[in-house]
Amino acid sequence: MALIVQKYGGSSVGSIDRIRNVARRLIETQQNGNRVVAVISAMSGVTDKLIGLAHEMTEHPSDAELDVLLATGEQQSVALLCMAIDDMGYKAMSFTGAQAGISTYGSHTRGRIMNIEPSGVLRALDEGNIVVCAGFQGVSHDGGRIHTLGRGGSDLSAIAMAAAVKADLCQIYTDVDGVYTCDPRVVKEARKIPVLCYEEMLEMASSGSKVMQARSVEFAKKFGVVFEVRNSMNNNSGTIVQEENPAMESLAVRGVSIERNQARVTVSGITAPVAYTAIILSALAKAEINIDMIVANVAHDGVARQSFTMNMNDLGAAQAALQKVLPQLGDKARLETESGLAKLSVVGVGMRSNSGVAATVFQSLADAGICTGMIATSEIRISTTVDAADIEKAARVVHAAFRLDRVSA
């Protein structure tokens, strides 16, 4: 008898009919001889409505009370789903994050999972229940306060629960059939990838793929949780994410990701000592701003320049944080910003053993008349910025250059 964790996102439970559809899937999984734990998001649109209510009440709602409010979205979903299962004649038991034993730390609205004590969940399974847990939430280990887990929190809840109960498989149900070689809305020839390794999925998540958040993949890799991304609206097989195997290196590139709404910040005229990088990055870290590509150079006259990219939504906060430390960087230090950028990335573990990937990327873009900007690489990823207006064309060009539409992924 296998133990399977299934996560359903907001679109999968976005209406009463869809909740009933999920109930039938869970019952079918149990009838096939499995024990089942479901992790559920709020119904689509509910979280935004709750945030709207909070801002109608006050311009600056408390993060702690916002957590209490937002957690009710998932609690609504799990209660309705259990009612649907019960109405179909099967046993189900709902759990809030706290009841499921999810202990958290960190700040409100950005909680982090510390550990999960799953005895209550396992006991409910032993009693023959389909267990239905609220995603996106836990309870602080040091004060018993509700924490929400931020963007992608329900995926993380599911992966963490799968690790805690030692599940045989974690299935992430969403509104797409799996992970594709590129966004099919951008590249119509994109193909579903049957199997990815954790490293590839992590790089794709970090470079713009919206299927899963990077921290969920990191958690799965750390604890060896095999998971499948699949569509809740059909029975098609999805994409399995697991440990790397040698066959995965047969292709140099496995996917192309794009990320829009990028901005570049440049600090120029730096005459401070060598510690200037630490000053800049510490200021951004204190403001809880994640940066991506970094380029630094020092001219012959000893004046340094450092550029980095980030999400456009963080640009204002980054400027405010850096203005405070400009005096520490020298009298000539100043900020320059550029918006209207996007990031293109190619990913594949086969890059380790296949040469010429970078040359193919940049030659194909040059042949298409697309100018590139900042560049960043890892062992299995190459990323570059392009003008936002060119990003879809760039994705199609690079996807075709590696023949991702013609070969089995």
Secondary structure, DSSP 8 states (H G I E B T S, - for coil): --EEEEEE-TTTTSSHHHHHHHHHHHHHHHHTT-EEEEEE---TTHHHHHHHHHHHH-SS--HHHHHHHHHHHHHHHHHHHHHHHHHTT--EEEE-TTTTTEEEESSTTS-EEEEE-THHHHHHHHTT-EEEEE-SEEEETTT--EEE--TTHHHHHHHHHHHHTT-SEEEEEESSSS-BSS-TTT-TT--B-SEEEHHHHHHHHHTT--SS-HHHHHHHHHHT--EEEEETTS----EEEES--GGGGGSS--EEEEEEEEEEEEEEEE-S-TTHHHHHHHHHHHTT-----EEEEE-TTS-EEEEEEEEGGGHHHHHHHHHHHGGGG-TT-EEEEEEEEEEEEEE-GGGGT---HHHHHHHHHHHTT--EEEEEEETTEEEEEEEGGGHHHHHHHHHHHTTTTTS--
